Amino acid sequence: MFNGIRRNIRHTKQSDPAARSAFEIILLYPHMKALFFYRIAHFLYKLHLYFLARFVTNIARFWVGIEIHPGATIGKGLLIDHGMGVVIGETAVIGDDCTIYHGVTLGGTGKECCKRHPTLGNNVMVGAGAKVLGNITLGDNSKVGANAVVTHDVPPNTSVVGIPATEVKKRK
């Protein structure tokens, strides 16, 4: 648990120039509180204590404005910068060292059953207001522009923007 917290602090300090100290990040950054509550809720969810898990996530949503379903799978080092309005669905999978900005939805389209939310690879960045919908995969090191709507897979090392999202840059 403490290794995960340290990794979150390290990724936040690397990615956010406004972050001055670990103490400040732990006490004042909302994503740290949201992830703390998520870890508790996820533990309860795995024990099939669904109501209690959802209750814990509702406390977090009320307190910090970030809604993470307890069934989601989140890797190490997630940064949710200015997290108000972020929604992460039940079957979403987020890799290590990802960055998500405010107003992002990792949601379903209402058409699938079972796995119905996106999978983010490692080191993925999702810009403010973006909607990533459905059982799709964003490859490692991919980037989604602000307010983009992504409904198809994004290859690794690729940037997408627009509505619907289209590829604009592929990095080596």
N, C-alpha and C positions, 0 to 999 in steps of 0.2 A: 504494500500500500504506500509506504513512504517513498519507495523508488518511483512509483507512478506520480506522486505529488512533485517530487524533485524534477522529473522529466517535464511535467506541465509547466513548472516555474521556468525551467531552462528554455523551453520552446517559446514561452510568452516573452521572456527577456530578449531572445533573439529576434522575434517577429514584431514586437511592439516597441518603437523607440521611446514611447512615453513611460514605459515600465522602468522604475528606478531601483527597486529592491525587491527581494523575495518577500520580505515582510509586507510591503505594499501590495504585492500581487495576491498573497494569501488573504489579506483582510479586505481589500477594496475591489478586486476584480470579480464581477459576478459569475463568470464561468467557473471559477474555482468552487464557489458555493454550489452551483448547479451540478457540477461533476461529483462533488462530495455527496449530495443528496442522491444523484443517479446511482452511485456505487452502492449505497445502502439499499435503494429500491431494487436495483438489479439483483442483489443478493437475495432479497425477499422474493422476487419474481422467480428466481431459479428454485426456490423452496415451495413454489406454487401458492404463495401467499399473495395472490394477485390484488385483492382489495387493498391490503396494507401497502403493497408496493406502489399502487396508483395514488394512494393517499399521500405517501411521502413525496412523490413527484408533483402532486398538486401544491404541496407546501412550497416546494422549490419554485414552481411556476409563479405562484402568488408573490413570493419574495423577490425573485430576480428576473422574472419575465422570460425565462428560457424553459421550453417544454421538451423534455427528453423522456420518451416512453421507456419504462423499466425493462422492456424486452429488447431494446436496441443493444447492439454490440459496439463498444467504443474502445479503440486502441489507446496507446499511451501518447501523451503530449498534445492532446487536442486543445486548440485555442479557439474560443468563441469570443471574438473581439466585438465589443459594443453589442452584447448578445440579445438585447430586447427583441422579442418577436421571433426568435429562432424556434423551429419545430422539427424534431427528429422522431420519425415514426418507429413503430414497433419492430419491424424486421430490417431496419436500416443497419448497415455495417460500416463503421468508420475505421480506417487504418491508422497508423501511427503518424504523429507530427502533422496533422491536418489543421487548416485554418478555415474557420467559418465566420463570416461577418453578419451583422444584424439583419433581421428580416428574412433569413434563409429558411426555406422549407425543404426538408428531405422527406417527401411524402409519397403516397400512392395515387393511382389514377382512378381507383374504385373498380377496376376491371379485373384485377388479378386475385387469386387466392394464394394462401401460403406465403411465399416470399413476395412482397408487394412494394417494398421500399428500396431505395438505391444502395449500392455498395460503393464506398469511396476507397481507393487504394491509399498507399502511403504518400505523404507530402502533397496532398491535394488542397487547393485553395478554391473556396466558393465565395464569390463576391456578394456584396450587400444586395438584398432583395431577390436573389436568384431562387428559382424553383427547380428542384431536381426531382422528377416524378417518375415513379414506376420501378419495376425490377430491372434496373440498368446498372452498369458499372462505369465509374470514372477511373481510368487507369492511373497508375502511379505518376506523380509529378504533373498532373493535369491541372488546368485552371479554368474556372467558369467566371465569366464577366458579370458585372453588376446587372441585376434585373433580367438576366437570361432565363429562358425556360428550356430546360434540358429534358428530353423524353427519349433519348437514344444513347447507346454506349458512346463513351469518349475514349479514344485510344490513349495509351500512356504518352506523356510529354507533349500534350496537345492543349491549346487554348481554344475555348469556344465562347461566342457572344451572340446576343440577339434573341429574337422571338420568331420562330423557333431557333434554338442555338445552332450555329454553324461554325465549322472549324475556321480559324483565322491564322493560326500559327502552329507549326510543329517544330519542337526543339529536339536537338540530338541528345 
